[in-house]
Amino acid sequence: MLYLYNLLLKLIKYFQKLDMKYTAQTPEDYIEQLPEERKFAISELRRVIQENLSPEFVEVISYGMIGYAIPHSIYPKGYHCDPTSPLPFMGIASQKNFISVYHMGVYADPDLMEWFTNEYPKHCKTKLDMGKSCIRLKKMEHIPFKLIGELTSKINAENWIRLYEEKLVR
């Protein structure tokens, strides 16, 4: 009977890890809910982003992840998909098989995308795994924190609003 109980506990923990949906209200809550092996990486990404992000941006929990956005006090229109939300710019998330860094500036600015893809191999031996704005980091020990910090510093709020209105809002 004890064997079945322990097996059930292991299965519950396994399926909880697969779900990877977090119900955090604050970035600290989000990090607290992470599996132990992800806490350092997300905390360090958060620190690097905060140190390099223009002060106009605010940290939020958005779309179930830690996000960085331009508040309504600076950009009253908000996000065109949901005007009640601040204008998103970056996010970090713990996914099932990797950590994601979302950077909308890379999606909107081809020059920034080219810079990032050229710089990545100088900071990391692993192949770049990237979608339109999602940088997938599969190995915690290979996260290029310094490069993510430098990427973060490349766009301030004024630049992001201009790019957003020119290229993403139709």
Secondary structure, DSSP 8 states (H G I E B T S, - for coil): -HHHHHHHHHHHHHHHHHH-----SSHHHHHHHS-HHHHHHHHHHHHHHHHHS-TT-EEEEETTEEEEEE-TTT-TT-BTTBTTS-EEEEEEEE-SSSEEEEEHHHHH-HHHHHHHHHHHHHH-SS---B-SSEEEE--GGG--HHHHHHHHHT--HHHHHHHIIIII--
